[in-house]
């Protein structure tokens, strides 16, 4: 599993020229599911992400979590996080999870996040999406191999 977490002041995702998910201050999270991923792995990633203290406190130190700042989540599935460019110039996606498993785990992550956070927006699995964001910092973290 891979999570690309971007601290944002705002973010949105559009499908067919319609906004399907939009947040203010919080995390835009691009989620890649690999071949051997499970719900237990997804739980570890979600716990780590929600516990990250990457928002500034009153002293300008990154000591606050998403919950501490009443932040919002925008979760977007992105299988291209598993692109391998080792051979040639055309990426291979053989390490990505099969679509059925990936969608099931993506929906599982959304459901678990909604149980812990008041605002959880999403993209549309498998759709052609346009993602817009204002990265705050910029601050981007890659979670993998947890």
C-alpha positions as CSV (number, residue, x, y, z in Angstrom):
1,X,0.0,0.0,0.0
2,X,1.1,3.5,-0.6
3,X,-0.3,6.8,0.6
4,X,0.8,10.1,-0.8
5,X,-0.3,12.7,1.9
6,X,-0.4,16.3,0.9
7,X,-1.2,18.9,3.6
8,X,-3.5,21.4,1.8
9,X,-5.4,24.6,2.4
10,X,-7.9,23.3,-0.1
11,X,-8.4,20.5,-2.6
12,X,-11.0,19.1,-5.0
13,X,-11.5,16.3,-7.4
14,X,-13.6,16.6,-10.6
15,X,-15.2,13.9,-12.8
16,X,-16.9,14.8,-16.0
17,X,-16.6,18.5,-15.2
18,X,-18.4,18.1,-11.9
19,X,-16.8,18.4,-8.5
20,X,-17.3,15.1,-6.7
21,X,-15.2,15.8,-3.6
22,X,-13.9,19.1,-2.1
23,X,-12.2,20.0,1.2
24,X,-10.7,23.0,2.9
25,X,-7.7,22.6,5.3
26,X,-6.6,19.0,5.7
27,X,-5.1,16.2,3.7
28,X,-5.4,15.2,0.1
29,X,-4.4,11.5,0.1
30,X,-3.6,9.6,-3.0
31,X,-4.0,5.9,-2.3
32,X,-2.3,3.1,-4.2
33,X,-3.2,-0.6,-3.4
34,X,-0.7,-3.3,-4.1
35,X,-1.1,-7.0,-4.9
36,X,-0.7,-8.3,-1.4
37,X,-2.5,-5.6,0.6
38,X,-5.2,-6.4,3.2
39,X,-7.6,-4.7,5.5
40,X,-5.0,-5.1,8.3
41,X,-2.4,-3.2,6.2
42,X,-5.0,-0.5,5.4
43,X,-5.7,-0.1,9.2
44,X,-2.0,0.5,9.8
45,X,-1.8,3.1,7.1
46,X,-4.9,4.9,8.3
47,X,-3.8,5.0,11.9
48,X,-0.4,6.4,10.9
49,X,-1.9,9.0,8.6
50,X,-4.4,10.2,11.2
51,X,-1.7,10.4,13.8
52,X,0.8,12.4,11.7
53,X,1.6,15.6,13.5
54,X,2.3,17.9,10.6
55,X,0.2,21.0,11.3
56,X,1.8,23.9,13.1
57,X,1.0,24.8,16.7
58,X,1.0,28.3,18.2
59,X,4.8,28.2,18.2
60,X,5.2,27.3,14.5
61,X,6.2,23.7,15.3
62,X,4.7,20.8,13.5
63,X,3.0,19.2,16.5
64,X,-0.6,19.0,15.6
65,X,-2.5,16.2,13.9
66,X,-5.4,16.4,11.5
67,X,-7.9,15.9,14.3
68,X,-6.2,18.6,16.4
69,X,-6.9,21.2,13.7
70,X,-10.4,19.9,12.7
71,X,-8.9,19.0,9.3
72,X,-10.7,17.4,6.4
73,X,-9.8,14.4,4.2
74,X,-10.0,14.0,0.5
75,X,-9.2,10.3,-0.5
76,X,-8.4,9.6,-4.1
77,X,-7.5,6.1,-5.5
78,X,-4.4,6.2,-7.7
79,X,-3.1,2.9,-9.0
80,X,-0.3,4.7,-10.9
81,X,1.6,5.0,-7.6
82,X,2.7,1.5,-8.4
83,X,4.3,2.4,-11.7
84,X,7.6,0.7,-12.3
85,X,10.0,2.6,-14.6
86,X,12.9,0.2,-14.2
87,X,12.8,-1.1,-17.7
88,X,12.3,1.2,-20.7
89,X,10.3,4.4,-20.8
90,X,6.8,2.9,-20.6
91,X,5.7,2.3,-17.0
92,X,4.6,-1.1,-15.9
93,X,1.8,-1.5,-13.4
94,X,2.2,-5.2,-12.6
95,X,2.7,-4.4,-8.9
96,X,-0.6,-2.7,-8.5
97,X,-3.5,-4.7,-7.0
98,X,-6.2,-6.1,-9.2
99,X,-9.1,-3.7,-9.7
100,X,-11.6,-5.7,-7.6
101,X,-9.3,-5.9,-4.6
102,X,-8.1,-2.3,-4.9
103,X,-11.7,-1.0,-5.1
104,X,-12.7,-3.1,-2.1
105,X,-9.8,-1.8,0.0
106,X,-10.3,1.8,-1.1
107,X,-13.9,1.6,0.0
108,X,-12.8,0.0,3.3
109,X,-10.4,2.9,3.9
110,X,-13.1,5.4,3.2
111,X,-15.5,3.7,5.6
112,X,-12.9,3.4,8.4
113,X,-11.9,7.1,7.9
114,X,-15.6,8.2,8.1
115,X,-15.8,6.5,11.5
116,X,-13.0,8.6,12.8
117,X,-13.2,11.9,10.9
118,X,-16.2,14.2,10.5
119,X,-15.4,15.3,6.9
120,X,-14.2,12.7,4.4
121,X,-14.6,13.4,0.7
122,X,-13.6,11.1,-2.1
123,X,-12.8,10.7,-5.8
124,X,-14.4,8.0,-7.9
125,X,-12.6,4.7,-8.2
126,X,-11.4,4.0,-11.8
127,X,-12.7,7.3,-13.2
128,X,-10.7,9.9,-15.1
129,X,-10.3,12.6,-12.5
130,X,-8.9,16.1,-12.4
131,X,-7.4,16.8,-9.0
132,X,-6.8,20.4,-7.8
133,X,-5.0,21.4,-4.7
134,X,-3.1,24.1,-2.8
135,X,-0.3,22.3,-1.1
136,X,0.4,24.0,2.2
137,X,4.1,24.3,2.8
138,X,4.6,22.5,0.5
139,X,4.3,19.5,2.7
140,X,4.0,16.0,1.2
141,X,4.7,12.7,2.8
142,X,4.9,9.2,1.3
143,X,3.8,6.3,3.4
144,X,5.0,2.9,2.2
145,X,6.3,-0.3,3.6
146,X,4.7,0.2,7.0
